[in-house]
């Protein structure tokens, strides 16, 4: 099996598992571990789901930069949502949100620079 096919299979598998963890963490916990996830385990499962979706995007043929951008942007939004709704507000939640805003901004900038250099033709 060619490496591209293996990467596509891995990307689809990880992204599907990530989407399941993000959308139905209790069910995934029950199916994988025999117990439903609740409380903070649900939050951790959803962050893990976001990471697996990012990994799936990174494994898709193309640039891994898009995978990191996907993860960083999605986890920024999810952590900010947790903070705004008051569901989980640990001491480092808002610094983590701020760090991911900075990382997402840097990744967007790097993506734009990379896109510009790959799309420009020599004159």
C-alpha positions as a Markdown table, in Angstrom:
| # | Residue | x | y | z |
|---|---|---|---|---|
| 1 | Unk | 0.0 | 0.0 | 0.0 |
| 2 | Unk | 1.4 | 3.4 | -1.0 |
| 3 | Unk | 2.4 | 5.8 | 1.7 |
| 4 | Unk | -0.2 | 8.4 | 0.5 |
| 5 | Unk | -3.0 | 5.8 | 0.9 |
| 6 | Unk | -1.9 | 4.9 | 4.4 |
| 7 | Unk | -1.8 | 8.6 | 5.3 |
| 8 | Unk | -5.3 | 9.2 | 3.9 |
| 9 | Unk | -6.5 | 6.1 | 5.9 |
| 10 | Unk | -4.9 | 7.4 | 9.0 |
| 11 | Unk | -6.2 | 10.9 | 8.5 |
| 12 | Unk | -9.7 | 9.7 | 8.0 |
| 13 | Unk | -9.5 | 7.4 | 11.0 |
| 14 | Unk | -8.1 | 10.0 | 13.3 |
| 15 | Unk | -10.5 | 12.7 | 12.2 |
| 16 | Unk | -13.5 | 10.4 | 12.5 |
| 17 | Unk | -12.5 | 9.4 | 16.0 |
| 18 | Unk | -11.9 | 13.1 | 16.9 |
| 19 | Unk | -15.3 | 14.1 | 15.6 |
| 20 | Unk | -16.9 | 11.3 | 17.6 |
| 21 | Unk | -15.1 | 12.4 | 20.8 |
| 22 | Unk | -16.0 | 16.1 | 20.1 |
| 23 | Unk | -19.7 | 15.3 | 19.5 |
| 24 | Unk | -20.5 | 12.3 | 21.7 |
| 25 | Unk | -17.7 | 11.9 | 24.3 |
| 26 | Unk | -19.9 | 9.9 | 26.7 |
| 27 | Unk | -20.8 | 7.4 | 24.0 |
| 28 | Unk | -17.2 | 7.0 | 22.8 |
| 29 | Unk | -16.2 | 6.4 | 26.4 |
| 30 | Unk | -18.8 | 3.8 | 26.8 |
| 31 | Unk | -17.9 | 2.0 | 23.6 |
| 32 | Unk | -14.1 | 2.2 | 24.2 |
| 33 | Unk | -13.8 | 1.8 | 28.0 |
| 34 | Unk | -17.1 | 0.5 | 29.1 |
| 35 | Unk | -18.0 | 3.6 | 31.1 |
| 36 | Unk | -19.6 | 6.9 | 30.1 |
| 37 | Unk | -17.4 | 9.9 | 30.4 |
| 38 | Unk | -18.8 | 12.7 | 32.6 |
| 39 | Unk | -17.6 | 15.8 | 34.3 |
| 40 | Unk | -14.1 | 17.0 | 33.5 |
| 41 | Unk | -13.5 | 13.8 | 31.5 |
| 42 | Unk | -16.0 | 15.1 | 28.9 |
| 43 | Unk | -14.0 | 18.3 | 28.6 |
| 44 | Unk | -10.7 | 16.4 | 28.2 |
| 45 | Unk | -12.3 | 14.1 | 25.7 |
| 46 | Unk | -13.5 | 17.0 | 23.6 |
| 47 | Unk | -10.0 | 18.7 | 23.6 |
| 48 | Unk | -8.6 | 15.3 | 22.6 |
| 49 | Unk | -11.1 | 15.1 | 19.8 |
| 50 | Unk | -10.0 | 18.5 | 18.6 |
| 51 | Unk | -6.4 | 17.3 | 18.6 |
| 52 | Unk | -7.3 | 14.2 | 16.7 |
| 53 | Unk | -9.1 | 16.2 | 14.0 |
| 54 | Unk | -6.0 | 18.4 | 13.8 |
| 55 | Unk | -3.8 | 15.3 | 13.5 |
| 56 | Unk | -6.2 | 14.0 | 10.7 |
| 57 | Unk | -5.8 | 17.3 | 8.8 |
| 58 | Unk | -2.0 | 17.1 | 9.3 |
| 59 | Unk | -1.8 | 13.6 | 8.0 |
| 60 | Unk | -3.9 | 14.4 | 4.9 |
| 61 | Unk | -1.5 | 14.8 | 1.9 |
| 62 | Unk | -0.4 | 18.4 | 1.9 |
| 63 | Unk | 1.0 | 20.7 | 4.6 |
| 64 | Unk | 1.1 | 19.8 | 8.3 |
| 65 | Unk | 0.8 | 23.6 | 8.9 |
| 66 | Unk | -2.9 | 23.3 | 8.2 |
| 67 | Unk | -3.3 | 20.6 | 10.8 |
| 68 | Unk | -1.7 | 22.7 | 13.5 |
| 69 | Unk | -3.8 | 25.7 | 12.4 |
| 70 | Unk | -6.9 | 23.6 | 12.6 |
| 71 | Unk | -6.1 | 22.4 | 16.1 |
| 72 | Unk | -5.0 | 25.7 | 17.5 |
| 73 | Unk | -8.0 | 27.7 | 16.2 |
| 74 | Unk | -10.5 | 25.0 | 17.3 |
| 75 | Unk | -9.0 | 24.6 | 20.8 |
| 76 | Unk | -8.9 | 28.4 | 21.2 |
| 77 | Unk | -12.6 | 28.6 | 20.5 |
| 78 | Unk | -13.5 | 25.7 | 22.7 |
| 79 | Unk | -11.4 | 26.9 | 25.7 |
| 80 | Unk | -12.8 | 30.4 | 25.3 |
| 81 | Unk | -16.3 | 28.9 | 25.2 |
| 82 | Unk | -15.6 | 27.0 | 28.4 |
| 83 | Unk | -14.4 | 30.2 | 30.1 |
| 84 | Unk | -17.3 | 32.4 | 28.9 |
| 85 | Unk | -19.9 | 29.9 | 30.0 |
| 86 | Unk | -18.2 | 29.3 | 33.3 |
| 87 | Unk | -18.1 | 25.5 | 32.9 |
| 88 | Unk | -14.4 | 25.2 | 33.5 |
| 89 | Unk | -12.4 | 28.1 | 34.8 |
| 90 | Unk | -9.1 | 27.0 | 36.2 |
| 91 | Unk | -6.3 | 29.4 | 36.9 |
| 92 | Unk | -4.5 | 28.8 | 33.6 |
| 93 | Unk | -7.6 | 28.7 | 31.3 |
| 94 | Unk | -7.4 | 32.3 | 30.1 |
| 95 | Unk | -3.6 | 32.3 | 29.7 |
| 96 | Unk | -4.1 | 29.1 | 27.6 |
| 97 | Unk | -6.7 | 30.9 | 25.5 |
| 98 | Unk | -4.3 | 33.9 | 25.1 |
| 99 | Unk | -1.4 | 31.6 | 24.1 |
| 100 | Unk | -3.6 | 29.8 | 21.5 |
| 101 | Unk | -4.8 | 33.1 | 20.1 |
| 102 | Unk | -1.1 | 34.1 | 19.6 |
| 103 | Unk | -0.2 | 30.7 | 18.1 |
| 104 | Unk | -3.2 | 30.7 | 15.8 |
| 105 | Unk | -2.3 | 34.2 | 14.6 |
| 106 | Unk | 1.3 | 33.1 | 14.0 |
| 107 | Unk | 0.1 | 30.0 | 12.2 |
| 108 | Unk | -2.2 | 32.1 | 10.0 |
| 109 | Unk | 0.6 | 34.5 | 9.2 |
| 110 | Unk | 3.0 | 31.6 | 8.4 |
| 111 | Unk | 0.3 | 30.0 | 6.2 |
| 112 | Unk | -0.2 | 33.3 | 4.3 |
| 113 | Unk | 3.6 | 33.7 | 3.8 |
| 114 | Unk | 3.9 | 30.1 | 2.7 |
| 115 | Unk | 1.0 | 30.5 | 0.3 |
| 116 | Unk | 2.5 | 33.7 | -1.1 |
| 117 | Unk | 5.9 | 32.1 | -1.8 |
| 118 | Unk | 4.4 | 28.9 | -3.3 |
| 119 | Unk | 1.9 | 30.7 | -5.4 |
| 120 | Unk | 4.3 | 33.3 | -6.8 |
| 121 | Unk | 6.1 | 32.5 | -10.0 |
| 122 | Unk | 9.7 | 33.6 | -10.7 |
| 123 | Unk | 10.0 | 36.5 | -13.2 |
